[in-house]
């Protein structure tokens, strides 16, 4: 689980400060206030890890990636190329890792990754990176450039740990792998640093455990093709939601039932149906092939017990927009992290409120971390209510409000007590509903005076 995040000189953020993350972390605020940029830090690291190019410091994106920043200059704060991009991510490992090397041994369950990146002579360079445990920090930093060879030189960061060189000439280290990895030469030059690959693997596992669902979900189809494959997730726009649901059925994936006191496990389809019924969107649904031995499937729904079954394309837009969110929440493995961008789009206010209950259930009962960006007052108010009702602890939530002044984003953590009260509620957080009512009353009184 991600526990902290910090970005410096990233897009509209000069410095986010160290942001504390919780099992349920939410970012609220006006449009273009920097909320999405915070999520994009993680997405950029994800696609960098997934990139096959070991020499690419950061993968800024293309038309097939999670995000596309253009160039390094495009993502820098104020677009000044003399600035250094600095990123920090801290996380708790799902299982503590042991480093066992004679004559020492230590265990770590929390890690912090830090990297500094800058542009020099039209080249993107890693100034330094390191992994920090509660005992030490290990990484690499750039030193004086070798003018003769034209290559950058790096030296190891190992704190007070005694790194033992292998006999022979003390060769200089080549640049890091991407922005986070040790080159193979480290284990070749040193006798006792083989464990450094454990840190890199832990970081790559963190990124591979993150899934993302964008704000604009795909339109429903009249039929879906499934050939037996198992999607990794539901896709950036929810386009793989139905194949994922079919794969879950084939594998017998289950989840605790919402209404069952003893939390007996039922197929994921049952779990999703329970939520759709609770939200009063549909009475039932079916997902079956068009004909025997066909790979084309139809998703049909019944609005009420006595209504006819119709295709998902023939009912309101809300079901098709919500379905990828529900499938993703119960399809990903436990200990995953889900990033949701505006999951409330196209949903009725009541359903937006109920969506908060979905997120709480997933966080509590599936051990899945949720990070979301939202504009939904209804979702937030339900979350506050559930904290007051002790359905979730305030300590398990971390909520932030973003705003922008003079082209620089600013962020404030919402101080929420054990009863769900927010002591630092921002002005015009979700618009000025009270002000609208006051102005409406003034207009009404003015009109009545004219009539009289």
Order of alpha helices (4+ residues) and beta strands (2+ residues): beta-beta-beta-beta-alpha-alpha-beta-beta-beta-beta-beta-alpha-alpha-beta-beta-alpha-beta-beta-alpha-beta-beta-beta-alpha-beta-alpha-beta-alpha-beta-beta-alpha
